[in-house]
Amino acid sequence: VDRRRLQDSFRSRFIRMSLPAPPRLVDLAGQSLLKDQALAIAALEVLPMELFPPLFTAAFAGRYSETLKAMVQAWPFACLPLGALMKEQQPHQEIFQAALDGLDVLLAQEPRPRRWKLQVLDLRKNAHQDFWTVWSGTRASIYSLLEPEVAQPVKKRRKVDSCRPGPKQTLAPVEVLIDLCLKEGTPDESLAYLIRKVKQGKGLLHLCCKKLKIFAMPMQNIKKILKMVQLDSIQDLEVNCTWKLSTLGKFAPHLGQMGNLRRLLLSHIHMSAHSTPTKEEQCVSQFTSQFLRLHYLEELYLDSISFLKDRLDQVLSCLKTPLETLSITNCLLSESDLTHLSQHLNVSQLKDLGLSGVSLTCMSAGPLQVLIERASATLQDLDLDECGIMDSQFSAILPALSHCSQLMTFSFCGNPISMAVLEDLLHHTVGLSKLSHVLYPAPLESYEDVRGTLHLGRLAHLHARLKQMLQELGRPGMVWFSANPCPHCGDRTFYDPEPILCPCYMPV
């Protein structure tokens, strides 16, 4: 009998789990109301604010443009996170335009509607992801998501008191938050429509952008778009363009207006063969002088920048605050550049240092040693891949490396290091308790010839030897190996902790 009851209980529970959940009363009410858009719009004046999010979601899914337009005007919260509802694979042009048209009507009203509280229209797809489901929880949780400070943390926002409307409320602009990606190709209809609305808004619609990415696009088009953006709202800028130095000089004044910039990535800037030294220096100065206006810059990434050699001090001297991240990759630097870098005040608090692809073969180890030593109290991530560092140089920086008590990740691939120095490295770093992700080069003894042909038997033997050493030292999981790129296919062979071979070594 007990067994039968257990089976019946399991069967009924399984049936309940397999049946779809019945629609909620609030969903049914919203669907019923939306069948008559005129009635839905009229009801907004008396609709409880807690019902706005579910009704908006239903109107969005059903593409009720006129209702959405009216709901934007009556939105009872400080922020409308429209972007969280939009998916890449679905066209939303009609909905997007309806929201902006609703803003148009709202901003044109004198005085503003009684229930008006909207300050921010957030079009970012990765912001406020949980807003549209949290509405069913406590009212406090809804308000916490919609505070203006969350929507726009850079600027101190205005307090809007809906109970005491006055001249300031009437003139207060609405901010539209968007992440911009500027590139060539099919024109972005949504962006074009938004730019047009900002132009027509006469200062009552502010286009704000926290993240800006610039790919291949004519400079004149970039300038037209940036003219419409509140540049002091930008916190994260990536310039992934193949620009001439002169083009960077033309862009520099816009950079200087991004006073709240936290992160800057700049890549592939090259000097023209026909440019004179005087013109080059003018363009470099035009660019570096803008750093004087970036008071909050924390992360700087410079990749494949041709003008850095013998000018790194010029860049660093314009920085106003200490950096947390400095990544200089695939650039030519002189020994004096590295010396200036090691001595500069703005690198003493680095958490992330990357010099991947910067050739250090012909330099003395002193500047690098000083640089690591000065950042040792804060450094968490260190990348020295493909720097051409030799045994003698690496031995010289080991004492400094052993002082990096906060180090968590260390990558050192592509450097010609012998087994003896690698063993010494492990002895120096085994005491770093936070170090857990390490990528070391396979020692020189692992290769058959100067072309970089890997001898798997030797590599396996050396790997086993080092693994045994780490086990004896109490850190068995600390080491990952990486061989030099295969001369045939360019892929690497990894140990993690067993070998992950490139295709050339795999059996047919």
KAJOGI-V746635 format. One record per residue. OMEGA is omega in degrees with one decimal (NA if undefined). D_CENTER is the distance of its C-alpha to the mean C-alpha in whole Angstrom. Layout:
OMEGA;D_CENTER / OMEGA;D_CENTER
This chain:
178.8;61 / -179.9;58 / 179.9;57 / 177.6;57 / 178.5;56 / 179.2;53 / 179.1;52 / 179.2;53 / 179.4;50 / -178.3;48 / -180.0;49 / 177.7;48 / 179.0;45 / 179.7;44 / 178.9;45 / -179.7;43 / -175.8;40 / -179.8;40 / 177.6;41 / 179.4;39 / 179.3;38 / 179.4;40 / 179.1;39 / -178.4;38 / -178.6;40 / 177.3;38 / 179.0;36 / 179.5;40 / 178.7;41 / 178.5;38 / 178.9;39 / -178.8;42 / -176.9;41 / 177.6;39 / 176.4;42 / -174.4;44 / 179.0;41 / 178.5;43 / 179.9;44 / -179.3;40 / 179.4;40 / -177.2;43 / -175.8;42 / -178.3;39 / -176.6;41 / -177.7;42 / 176.4;39 / -173.8;38 / 179.7;34 / -178.1;33 / 179.7;34 / -178.8;32 / 179.9;29 / 178.6;31 / 178.2;33 / 178.8;30 / 179.0;28 / 178.7;32 / 177.7;32 / -179.2;29 / -178.7;30 / 178.9;33 / 175.1;32 / -169.6;34 / -177.0;33 / 177.4;36 / 178.1;35 / 179.2;32 / 179.5;32 / -179.0;35 / 175.9;32 / -179.4;30 / -176.5;33 / -173.5;34 / -171.4;30 / 179.9;31 / -179.1;28 / -175.4;26 / 172.8;23 / -176.8;23 / -176.7;20 / -176.4;21 / -179.0;18 / 177.9;18 / -172.4;21 / 178.3;20 / -176.1;20 / -171.6;19 / -177.3;22 / 176.9;24 / -178.2;25 / -175.2;25 / -178.2;26 / 179.7;29 / 179.5;28 / -179.7;25 / 179.2;28 / 179.2;30 / 179.8;27 / 176.4;27 / 175.8;31 / 175.3;31 / 178.2;29 / -178.8;32 / -179.9;35 / -175.5;34 / -178.7;33 / -175.2;36 / 176.8;38 / -8.4;40 / -179.9;40 / 178.8;37 / -176.0;38 / -175.2;39 / -175.2;36 / 175.1;34 / -173.2;31 / 176.0;28 / -174.1;25 / 167.9;22 / -174.1;21 / -178.5;18 / -179.6;17 / -174.2;13 / -176.9;14 / -179.7;12 / 177.2;13 / -176.3;17 / -174.8;17 / -177.1;20 / -171.1;22 / 174.1;24 / -175.5;26 / -177.5;26 / -177.7;28 / 178.1;31 / -178.0;30 / -179.7;32 / -179.5;31 / -178.3;30 / 176.8;27 / -178.2;26 / -178.1;27 / 179.2;24 / -169.9;21 / 175.2;23 / -178.9;23 / -179.2;22 / 178.1;20 / -177.9;18 / -177.5;17 / -174.1;17 / -172.1;16 / -173.9;16 / 175.0;20 / -171.1;23 / 178.4;24 / 172.7;28 / -179.7;30 / -180.0;31 / -175.0;35 / -178.9;36 / -178.7;39 / -179.6;40 / 179.4;39 / -178.6;40 / -178.1;39 / 179.9;35 / -178.1;34 / -175.4;36 / -175.3;34 / 178.9;31 / 172.9;28 / -179.5;26 / 175.1;22 / -178.7;20 / -179.2;16 / 170.4;14 / -174.5;11 / 172.8;13 / -174.6;13 / -179.7;16 / 178.1;18 / 178.9;21 / -179.3;23 / 180.0;24 / 178.4;24 / -176.2;22 / -179.1;25 / 179.4;23 / 179.4;21 / 179.5;24 / 179.2;26 / 178.4;24 / -179.8;24 / 179.4;28 / 178.1;28 / 177.6;26 / -177.2;29 / -174.3;32 / 177.7;30 / 175.4;32 / -179.4;29 / 176.8;29 / -178.1;26 / 177.4;23 / -177.6;20 / -174.3;17 / 179.0;13 / -179.1;10 / 179.3;8 / 175.0;10 / 179.7;10 / 174.6;14 / -176.9;15 / 176.4;19 / 179.0;21 / -176.5;24 / -179.2;23 / 177.4;26 / 177.3;24 / -178.6;21 / 179.9;23 / -179.3;25 / -177.6;21 / 176.8;20 / -178.5;23 / -174.7;23 / 171.2;20 / -170.1;20 / 179.3;18 / 175.7;18 / -175.7;15 / 177.9;12 / -174.1;10 / -177.7;7 / 173.8;9 / 175.9;9 / -178.5;13 / -176.0;14 / 169.2;17 / -175.7;20 / 166.2;22 / 179.0;25 / 179.5;25 / 177.6;27 / 176.6;24 / 177.8;22 / 178.4;25 / -179.8;25 / -171.7;21 / -179.3;22 / 177.2;23 / 177.9;20 / -178.5;18 / 179.3;21 / -179.5;20 / -170.8;17 / -179.9;18 / -177.6;15 / 176.7;13 / -172.9;11 / 178.6;9 / 174.2;10 / -179.0;10 / -176.2;14 / 170.9;15 / 172.4;19 / -176.9;21 / -179.6;25 / 179.5;28 / 179.5;31 / -176.0;34 / -177.6;36 / 178.0;34 / 177.3;36 / 179.8;35 / 179.4;36 / 177.7;34 / -178.2;31 / 178.4;31 / -179.9;31 / 178.9;28 / 179.8;26 / 178.7;28 / 179.9;26 / -173.4;23 / -179.5;23 / 179.9;25 / 178.1;22 / 178.4;20 / -177.2;23 / -178.5;22 / -171.7;18 / -175.8;19 / -177.4;16 / -178.9;14 / -175.1;13 / -179.7;11 / -180.0;12 / 179.4;12 / -176.6;15 / 176.8;16 / 178.6;20 / -169.8;21 / -173.3;24 / -173.5;25 / -174.1;24 / -177.8;27 / 178.2;30 / -176.2;27 / 178.7;25 / 178.9;27 / 177.5;27 / -174.7;23 / -176.5;23 / 180.0;26 / 179.1;24 / -175.0;21 / -176.8;22 / 176.9;20 / 179.0;20 / 170.1;16 / 179.5;15 / 172.4;13 / 179.1;15 / 176.4;15 / -172.6;17 / 176.3;18 / 179.0;21 / 172.7;22 / 176.3;26 / 175.1;27 / 178.2;30 / 177.7;31 / 175.7;32 / -178.4;28 / 177.3;27 / 177.8;30 / 179.8;29 / -177.4;25 / -175.9;27 / -172.2;29 / -177.8;26 / -172.8;26 / 176.9;22 / -175.6;21 / -179.0;24 / -177.5;21 / 171.4;18 / -175.6;16 / 179.1;15 / 178.6;17 / 176.5;17 / -176.6;20 / 177.4;20 / 175.3;22 / -175.9;24 / 179.2;27 / -172.9;29 / -174.1;32 / -179.4;35 / 173.7;33 / -176.4;35 / -174.9;33 / -178.1;33 / 179.0;30 / 177.9;28 / 179.6;30 / -179.2;30 / -179.9;26 / -179.9;26 / -177.5;28 / -179.5;27 / -170.5;24 / -177.3;25 / -175.1;25 / -171.0;21 / -180.0;20 / -177.8;18 / -178.4;17 / -178.7;19 / 177.9;19 / 179.9;22 / 170.0;22 / 178.7;25 / -179.6;26 / -179.1;29 / -177.4;30 / -178.0;34 / -174.6;36 / 179.4;37 / -176.1;34 / 177.2;32 / -177.9;35 / -177.6;35 / -177.1;31 / 178.5;32 / 178.3;33 / -180.0;30 / -178.6;28 / 178.6;30 / -176.5;30 / -172.0;26 / -178.8;27 / -173.6;23 / 179.6;22 / 179.6;20 / -179.7;19 / 179.0;21 / -171.2;21 / -176.1;24 / 170.9;25 / 176.9;27 / -175.1;29 / -175.2;33 / 180.0;34 / -179.9;37 / -177.9;38 / -179.8;39 / 177.9;36 / 176.2;34 / 178.3;36 / 178.0;36 / -178.6;33 / 177.6;33 / -177.9;36 / -173.7;33 / -176.5;30 / 179.3;32 / 179.8;32 / -169.7;28 / -177.9;28 / -177.6;24 / -175.1;24 / -179.2;23 / -174.6;21 / 176.5;23 / -177.5;24 / 174.4;27 / 170.0;29 / -176.6;32 / -177.5;35 / -178.2;37 / -178.6;40 / -173.0;38 / -179.8;38 / -175.5;42 / -177.0;41 / 178.9;40 / 177.6;38 / 176.9;36 / -173.8;38 / 174.9;37 / -172.5;40 / 179.5;39 / 178.2;42 / -178.9;41 / 179.4;37 / 179.8;38 / -178.6;41 / 178.2;39 / 179.2;36 / -180.0;39 / 179.9;40 / 177.9;37 / 177.8;36 / 179.0;39 / -179.2;39 / 176.3;35 / 178.9;37 / 179.2;40 / 177.6;38 / 178.5;36 / -172.6;33 / -175.3;33 / -171.1;30 / -169.4;28 / 165.8;28 / 176.6;27 / 168.9;28 / 176.5;27 / 172.9;30 / 178.4;29 / 178.4;29 / -178.6;32 / -177.5;34 / -175.0;34 / 178.4;31 / 178.1;28 / 179.2;27 / 169.9;27 / -178.4;29 / 167.5;28 / -174.2;29 / -10.4;28 / 176.8;30 / -174.0;32 / 170.1;32 / -168.2;30 / 172.1;32 / -174.3;31 / -175.8;33 / -178.7;35 / -179.9;36 / 178.3;37 / -179.1;40 / NA;41
